[in-house]
Amino acid sequence: MNLVAVVHGGNLGEMASARRAVRENMGDAAFVDACATIASFSAVVKIADGAGIPLEDFKEEATRDLRAELSINDFQS
């Protein structure tokens, strides 16, 4: 299971193995970078959602296929 899916899925039982997999395959520095990126993205999205900032129409249209391909719309925020 990949680290992003585990973090956003909230399955704490799989967290240790996902962390270990990133460290073993990419190293400790990449693990720290991945965690920082996940945290930053999550924070920015939650701030925008909490403030009620909508996705602009032109961005919604321009990113529709990409968001579907990456399953971005499945995330909690």
Distance bins in CASP14 RR format, pairs under 12 A and 6 or more apart:
PFRMAT RR
TARGET T0000
AUTHOR 0000-0000-0000
RMODE 2
METHOD distances of the structure
MODEL  1
1 7 0 0 0 0 0 1 0 0 0 0 0
1 8 0 0 0 0 0 1 0 0 0 0 0
1 9 0 0 0 0 1 0 0 0 0 0 0
1 10 0 0 0 0 0 1 0 0 0 0 0
1 11 1 0 0 1 0 0 0 0 0 0 0
1 13 0 0 0 0 1 0 0 0 0 0 0
1 14 1 0 1 0 0 0 0 0 0 0 0
1 15 0 0 0 0 1 0 0 0 0 0 0
1 16 0 0 0 0 0 1 0 0 0 0 0
1 17 1 0 0 1 0 0 0 0 0 0 0
1 18 1 0 1 0 0 0 0 0 0 0 0
1 19 0 0 0 0 0 1 0 0 0 0 0
1 20 0 0 0 0 0 1 0 0 0 0 0
1 21 0 0 0 0 1 0 0 0 0 0 0
1 22 0 0 0 0 0 1 0 0 0 0 0
2 8 0 0 0 0 0 1 0 0 0 0 0
2 9 0 0 0 0 0 1 0 0 0 0 0
2 11 0 0 0 0 0 1 0 0 0 0 0
2 14 0 0 0 0 1 0 0 0 0 0 0
2 15 0 0 0 0 0 1 0 0 0 0 0
2 17 0 0 0 0 0 1 0 0 0 0 0
2 18 1 0 0 1 0 0 0 0 0 0 0
2 19 0 0 0 0 0 1 0 0 0 0 0
2 21 1 0 0 1 0 0 0 0 0 0 0
2 22 0 0 0 0 1 0 0 0 0 0 0
2 25 0 0 0 0 0 1 0 0 0 0 0
2 26 0 0 0 0 0 1 0 0 0 0 0
2 34 0 0 0 0 1 0 0 0 0 0 0
2 38 0 0 0 0 0 1 0 0 0 0 0
2 71 0 0 0 0 0 1 0 0 0 0 0
3 9 0 0 0 0 0 1 0 0 0 0 0
3 10 0 0 0 0 0 1 0 0 0 0 0
3 11 0 0 0 0 0 1 0 0 0 0 0
3 14 0 0 0 0 1 0 0 0 0 0 0
3 15 0 0 0 0 1 0 0 0 0 0 0
3 16 0 0 0 0 0 1 0 0 0 0 0
3 17 0 0 0 0 1 0 0 0 0 0 0
3 18 1 0 1 0 0 0 0 0 0 0 0
3 19 1 0 0 1 0 0 0 0 0 0 0
3 20 0 0 0 0 1 0 0 0 0 0 0
3 21 1 0 0 1 0 0 0 0 0 0 0
3 22 1 0 1 0 0 0 0 0 0 0 0
3 23 0 0 0 0 1 0 0 0 0 0 0
3 24 0 0 0 0 0 1 0 0 0 0 0
3 25 0 0 0 0 0 1 0 0 0 0 0
3 26 0 0 0 0 1 0 0 0 0 0 0
3 30 0 0 0 0 0 1 0 0 0 0 0
3 31 0 0 0 0 1 0 0 0 0 0 0
3 32 0 0 0 0 0 1 0 0 0 0 0
3 33 0 0 0 0 0 1 0 0 0 0 0
3 34 1 0 1 0 0 0 0 0 0 0 0
3 35 1 0 0 1 0 0 0 0 0 0 0
3 36 0 0 0 0 0 1 0 0 0 0 0
3 37 0 0 0 0 0 1 0 0 0 0 0
3 38 1 0 0 1 0 0 0 0 0 0 0
3 39 0 0 0 0 0 1 0 0 0 0 0
4 10 0 0 0 0 0 1 0 0 0 0 0
4 14 0 0 0 0 0 1 0 0 0 0 0
4 15 0 0 0 0 0 1 0 0 0 0 0
4 18 0 0 0 0 1 0 0 0 0 0 0
4 19 0 0 0 0 0 1 0 0 0 0 0
4 21 0 0 0 0 0 1 0 0 0 0 0
4 22 0 0 0 0 1 0 0 0 0 0 0
4 34 1 0 0 1 0 0 0 0 0 0 0
4 35 0 0 0 0 0 1 0 0 0 0 0
4 37 0 0 0 0 1 0 0 0 0 0 0
4 38 1 0 0 1 0 0 0 0 0 0 0
4 39 0 0 0 0 0 1 0 0 0 0 0
4 41 0 0 0 0 1 0 0 0 0 0 0
4 42 0 0 0 0 1 0 0 0 0 0 0
4 70 0 0 0 0 0 1 0 0 0 0 0
4 71 0 0 0 0 0 1 0 0 0 0 0
4 72 0 0 0 0 0 1 0 0 0 0 0
4 74 0 0 0 0 0 1 0 0 0 0 0
4 75 0 0 0 0 1 0 0 0 0 0 0
5 11 0 0 0 0 1 0 0 0 0 0 0
5 14 0 0 0 0 1 0 0 0 0 0 0
5 15 0 0 0 0 0 1 0 0 0 0 0
5 18 1 0 0 1 0 0 0 0 0 0 0
5 21 0 0 0 0 0 1 0 0 0 0 0
5 38 0 0 0 0 0 1 0 0 0 0 0
5 70 0 0 0 0 0 1 0 0 0 0 0
5 71 0 0 0 0 1 0 0 0 0 0 0
5 74 0 0 0 0 1 0 0 0 0 0 0
5 75 0 0 0 0 1 0 0 0 0 0 0
5 76 0 0 0 0 0 1 0 0 0 0 0
6 12 0 0 0 0 1 0 0 0 0 0 0
6 13 0 0 0 0 1 0 0 0 0 0 0
6 14 1 0 1 0 0 0 0 0 0 0 0
6 15 1 0 1 0 0 0 0 0 0 0 0
6 16 0 0 0 0 1 0 0 0 0 0 0
6 17 0 0 0 0 1 0 0 0 0 0 0
6 18 1 0 1 0 0 0 0 0 0 0 0
6 19 0 0 0 0 1 0 0 0 0 0 0
6 20 0 0 0 0 0 1 0 0 0 0 0
6 21 0 0 0 0 1 0 0 0 0 0 0
6 22 0 0 0 0 0 1 0 0 0 0 0
6 34 0 0 0 0 0 1 0 0 0 0 0
6 35 0 0 0 0 0 1 0 0 0 0 0
6 38 0 0 0 0 1 0 0 0 0 0 0
7 13 0 0 0 0 0 1 0 0 0 0 0
7 14 0 0 0 0 1 0 0 0 0 0 0
7 15 1 0 0 1 0 0 0 0 0 0 0
7 18 1 0 0 1 0 0 0 0 0 0 0
7 19 0 0 0 0 1 0 0 0 0 0 0
7 22 0 0 0 0 0 1 0 0 0 0 0
7 34 0 0 0 0 1 0 0 0 0 0 0
7 35 0 0 0 0 1 0 0 0 0 0 0
7 37 0 0 0 0 0 1 0 0 0 0 0
7 38 1 0 1 0 0 0 0 0 0 0 0
7 39 0 0 0 0 1 0 0 0 0 0 0
7 41 0 0 0 0 0 1 0 0 0 0 0
7 42 1 0 0 1 0 0 0 0 0 0 0
7 75 0 0 0 0 0 1 0 0 0 0 0
7 76 0 0 0 0 0 1 0 0 0 0 0
8 14 0 0 0 0 0 1 0 0 0 0 0
8 15 0 0 0 0 0 1 0 0 0 0 0
8 18 0 0 0 0 0 1 0 0 0 0 0
8 38 1 0 0 1 0 0 0 0 0 0 0
8 39 0 0 0 0 0 1 0 0 0 0 0
8 41 0 0 0 0 1 0 0 0 0 0 0
8 42 1 0 0 1 0 0 0 0 0 0 0
8 45 0 0 0 0 0 1 0 0 0 0 0
8 46 0 0 0 0 0 1 0 0 0 0 0
8 71 0 0 0 0 0 1 0 0 0 0 0
8 72 0 0 0 0 0 1 0 0 0 0 0
8 74 0 0 0 0 1 0 0 0 0 0 0
8 75 1 0 1 0 0 0 0 0 0 0 0
8 76 1 0 0 1 0 0 0 0 0 0 0
8 77 0 0 0 0 1 0 0 0 0 0 0
9 15 0 0 0 0 0 1 0 0 0 0 0
9 18 0 0 0 0 0 1 0 0 0 0 0
9 38 0 0 0 0 0 1 0 0 0 0 0
9 42 0 0 0 0 0 1 0 0 0 0 0
9 71 0 0 0 0 0 1 0 0 0 0 0
9 74 0 0 0 0 1 0 0 0 0 0 0
9 75 0 0 0 0 1 0 0 0 0 0 0
9 76 1 0 0 1 0 0 0 0 0 0 0
9 77 0 0 0 0 0 1 0 0 0 0 0
10 18 0 0 0 0 0 1 0 0 0 0 0
10 38 0 0 0 0 0 1 0 0 0 0 0
10 42 0 0 0 0 0 1 0 0 0 0 0
10 75 0 0 0 0 0 1 0 0 0 0 0
10 76 0 0 0 0 1 0 0 0 0 0 0
11 17 0 0 0 0 0 1 0 0 0 0 0
11 18 0 0 0 0 1 0 0 0 0 0 0
12 18 0 0 0 0 0 1 0 0 0 0 0
12 19 0 0 0 0 0 1 0 0 0 0 0
13 19 0 0 0 0 0 1 0 0 0 0 0
14 20 0 0 0 0 0 1 0 0 0 0 0
14 21 0 0 0 0 1 0 0 0 0 0 0
15 21 0 0 0 0 0 1 0 0 0 0 0
15 22 0 0 0 0 0 1 0 0 0 0 0
15 35 0 0 0 0 0 1 0 0 0 0 0
15 38 0 0 0 0 0 1 0 0 0 0 0
16 22 0 0 0 0 0 1 0 0 0 0 0
16 23 0 0 0 0 0 1 0 0 0 0 0
17 23 0 0 0 0 0 1 0 0 0 0 0
17 24 0 0 0 0 0 1 0 0 0 0 0
18 24 0 0 0 0 0 1 0 0 0 0 0
18 25 0 0 0 0 0 1 0 0 0 0 0
18 31 0 0 0 0 0 1 0 0 0 0 0
18 34 0 0 0 0 0 1 0 0 0 0 0
18 35 0 0 0 0 0 1 0 0 0 0 0
18 38 0 0 0 0 0 1 0 0 0 0 0
19 25 0 0 0 0 0 1 0 0 0 0 0
19 26 0 0 0 0 0 1 0 0 0 0 0
19 27 0 0 0 0 0 1 0 0 0 0 0
19 28 0 0 0 0 0 1 0 0 0 0 0
19 30 0 0 0 0 0 1 0 0 0 0 0
19 31 1 0 0 1 0 0 0 0 0 0 0
19 32 0 0 0 0 0 1 0 0 0 0 0
19 34 0 0 0 0 1 0 0 0 0 0 0
19 35 0 0 0 0 1 0 0 0 0 0 0
19 38 0 0 0 0 0 1 0 0 0 0 0
20 26 0 0 0 0 0 1 0 0 0 0 0
20 27 0 0 0 0 0 1 0 0 0 0 0
20 28 0 0 0 0 0 1 0 0 0 0 0
20 31 0 0 0 0 1 0 0 0 0 0 0
21 27 0 0 0 0 0 1 0 0 0 0 0
21 30 0 0 0 0 0 1 0 0 0 0 0
21 31 0 0 0 0 1 0 0 0 0 0 0
21 34 0 0 0 0 0 1 0 0 0 0 0
22 28 0 0 0 0 1 0 0 0 0 0 0
22 29 0 0 0 0 0 1 0 0 0 0 0
22 30 1 0 0 1 0 0 0 0 0 0 0
22 31 1 0 1 0 0 0 0 0 0 0 0
22 32 0 0 0 0 1 0 0 0 0 0 0
22 33 0 0 0 0 1 0 0 0 0 0 0
22 34 1 0 1 0 0 0 0 0 0 0 0
22 35 0 0 0 0 1 0 0 0 0 0 0
22 37 0 0 0 0 0 1 0 0 0 0 0
22 38 0 0 0 0 0 1 0 0 0 0 0
23 29 0 0 0 0 1 0 0 0 0 0 0
23 30 0 0 0 0 1 0 0 0 0 0 0
23 31 1 0 1 0 0 0 0 0 0 0 0
23 32 0 0 0 0 1 0 0 0 0 0 0
23 33 0 0 0 0 0 1 0 0 0 0 0
23 34 0 0 0 0 1 0 0 0 0 0 0
23 35 0 0 0 0 0 1 0 0 0 0 0
24 30 0 0 0 0 0 1 0 0 0 0 0
24 31 0 0 0 0 1 0 0 0 0 0 0
25 31 0 0 0 0 1 0 0 0 0 0 0
25 34 0 0 0 0 0 1 0 0 0 0 0
26 32 0 0 0 0 0 1 0 0 0 0 0
26 33 0 0 0 0 1 0 0 0 0 0 0
26 34 1 0 0 1 0 0 0 0 0 0 0
26 35 0 0 0 0 0 1 0 0 0 0 0
27 33 0 0 0 0 1 0 0 0 0 0 0
27 34 0 0 0 0 1 0 0 0 0 0 0
28 34 0 0 0 0 0 1 0 0 0 0 0
28 35 0 0 0 0 0 1 0 0 0 0 0
29 35 0 0 0 0 0 1 0 0 0 0 0
29 36 0 0 0 0 0 1 0 0 0 0 0
30 36 0 0 0 0 0 1 0 0 0 0 0
30 37 0 0 0 0 0 1 0 0 0 0 0
31 37 0 0 0 0 0 1 0 0 0 0 0
31 38 0 0 0 0 0 1 0 0 0 0 0
32 38 0 0 0 0 0 1 0 0 0 0 0
32 39 0 0 0 0 0 1 0 0 0 0 0
33 39 0 0 0 0 0 1 0 0 0 0 0
33 40 0 0 0 0 0 1 0 0 0 0 0
34 40 0 0 0 0 0 1 0 0 0 0 0
34 41 0 0 0 0 0 1 0 0 0 0 0
35 41 0 0 0 0 0 1 0 0 0 0 0
35 42 0 0 0 0 0 1 0 0 0 0 0
36 42 0 0 0 0 0 1 0 0 0 0 0
36 43 0 0 0 0 0 1 0 0 0 0 0
37 43 0 0 0 0 0 1 0 0 0 0 0
37 44 0 0 0 0 0 1 0 0 0 0 0
38 44 0 0 0 0 0 1 0 0 0 0 0
38 45 0 0 0 0 0 1 0 0 0 0 0
38 75 0 0 0 0 0 1 0 0 0 0 0
39 45 0 0 0 0 0 1 0 0 0 0 0
39 46 0 0 0 0 0 1 0 0 0 0 0
40 46 0 0 0 0 0 1 0 0 0 0 0
40 47 0 0 0 0 0 1 0 0 0 0 0
41 47 0 0 0 0 0 1 0 0 0 0 0
41 48 0 0 0 0 0 1 0 0 0 0 0
41 72 0 0 0 0 0 1 0 0 0 0 0
41 75 0 0 0 0 1 0 0 0 0 0 0
41 77 0 0 0 0 1 0 0 0 0 0 0
42 48 0 0 0 0 0 1 0 0 0 0 0
42 49 0 0 0 0 0 1 0 0 0 0 0
42 75 0 0 0 0 1 0 0 0 0 0 0
42 76 0 0 0 0 1 0 0 0 0 0 0
42 77 1 0 0 1 0 0 0 0 0 0 0
43 49 0 0 0 0 0 1 0 0 0 0 0
43 50 0 0 0 0 0 1 0 0 0 0 0
43 77 0 0 0 0 1 0 0 0 0 0 0
44 50 0 0 0 0 0 1 0 0 0 0 0
44 51 0 0 0 0 0 1 0 0 0 0 0
44 53 0 0 0 0 0 1 0 0 0 0 0
44 77 0 0 0 0 1 0 0 0 0 0 0
45 51 0 0 0 0 0 1 0 0 0 0 0
45 52 0 0 0 0 0 1 0 0 0 0 0
45 53 0 0 0 0 1 0 0 0 0 0 0
45 55 0 0 0 0 0 1 0 0 0 0 0
45 72 0 0 0 0 1 0 0 0 0 0 0
45 75 1 0 0 1 0 0 0 0 0 0 0
45 76 0 0 0 0 1 0 0 0 0 0 0
45 77 1 0 1 0 0 0 0 0 0 0 0
46 52 0 0 0 0 0 1 0 0 0 0 0
46 53 0 0 0 0 0 1 0 0 0 0 0
46 75 0 0 0 0 0 1 0 0 0 0 0
46 76 0 0 0 0 1 0 0 0 0 0 0
46 77 1 0 1 0 0 0 0 0 0 0 0
47 53 0 0 0 0 1 0 0 0 0 0 0
47 77 0 0 0 0 1 0 0 0 0 0 0
48 54 0 0 0 0 1 0 0 0 0 0 0
48 55 0 0 0 0 1 0 0 0 0 0 0
48 56 0 0 0 0 0 1 0 0 0 0 0
48 59 0 0 0 0 0 1 0 0 0 0 0
48 77 0 0 0 0 1 0 0 0 0 0 0
49 55 0 0 0 0 0 1 0 0 0 0 0
49 75 0 0 0 0 0 1 0 0 0 0 0
49 76 0 0 0 0 1 0 0 0 0 0 0
49 77 1 0 1 0 0 0 0 0 0 0 0
50 77 0 0 0 0 1 0 0 0 0 0 0
52 77 0 0 0 0 0 1 0 0 0 0 0
53 59 0 0 0 0 0 1 0 0 0 0 0
53 77 0 0 0 0 0 1 0 0 0 0 0
54 60 0 0 0 0 1 0 0 0 0 0 0
55 61 0 0 0 0 1 0 0 0 0 0 0
55 62 0 0 0 0 0 1 0 0 0 0 0
55 63 0 0 0 0 1 0 0 0 0 0 0
55 64 0 0 0 0 0 1 0 0 0 0 0
55 67 0 0 0 0 1 0 0 0 0 0 0
55 72 0 0 0 0 0 1 0 0 0 0 0
55 73 0 0 0 0 0 1 0 0 0 0 0
55 77 0 0 0 0 0 1 0 0 0 0 0
56 62 0 0 0 0 1 0 0 0 0 0 0
56 63 0 0 0 0 0 1 0 0 0 0 0
57 63 0 0 0 0 0 1 0 0 0 0 0
57 64 0 0 0 0 0 1 0 0 0 0 0
58 64 0 0 0 0 0 1 0 0 0 0 0
59 66 0 0 0 0 0 1 0 0 0 0 0
59 67 0 0 0 0 1 0 0 0 0 0 0
60 66 0 0 0 0 0 1 0 0 0 0 0
60 67 0 0 0 0 1 0 0 0 0 0 0
60 68 0 0 0 0 0 1 0 0 0 0 0
60 72 0 0 0 0 0 1 0 0 0 0 0
60 73 0 0 0 0 0 1 0 0 0 0 0
61 67 0 0 0 0 0 1 0 0 0 0 0
63 69 0 0 0 0 0 1 0 0 0 0 0
63 70 0 0 0 0 1 0 0 0 0 0 0
63 72 0 0 0 0 1 0 0 0 0 0 0
63 73 0 0 0 0 0 1 0 0 0 0 0
64 70 0 0 0 0 0 1 0 0 0 0 0
64 72 0 0 0 0 0 1 0 0 0 0 0
64 73 0 0 0 0 1 0 0 0 0 0 0
65 72 0 0 0 0 0 1 0 0 0 0 0
65 73 0 0 0 0 0 1 0 0 0 0 0
66 72 1 0 0 1 0 0 0 0 0 0 0
66 73 0 0 0 0 0 1 0 0 0 0 0
67 73 1 0 1 0 0 0 0 0 0 0 0
67 74 0 0 0 0 1 0 0 0 0 0 0
67 75 0 0 0 0 1 0 0 0 0 0 0
68 74 0 0 0 0 1 0 0 0 0 0 0
END
